[in-house]
Amino acid sequence: NTFSDKELRQRFDASRWQAQPDFSEWLKQVRTARRQGYATDEGQFRKGITAIAAPILNADGTADRAISITAITAQLDEDRRKMLVTAVKAAAAEIMEKLHR
């Protein structure tokens, strides 16, 4: 689903952040996530935790579900982070393929 900036602001304000980012910076992150096909949260929602997620798109291109993985940020180097991004995106693609058969 594509939410308006107003709807995103409402959802942002309703979230319980441990390290709340500035809304405009977070909105940039949302737009980047849409372009690259995955999102990361590096300790904003929960300090010390990194989450990586990819959408599972419906046949019409909208998303109403996702697949994600969480890890302890201190245990992630750049290579492992890249590997997890690749794995999450591949898992989402595999699920979409099975759903749309």
Buried (B, 14 or more C-beta within 10 A) or exposed (E): EEEEEEEBBEEBEEEEEEEEBEEEEBBEBBEEBEEEBBBBBBEBBBEEBBBBBBBBBBEEEEBEEBBBBBBEBEEBEEEEBEEBBEBBBEBBBEBBEEEEE
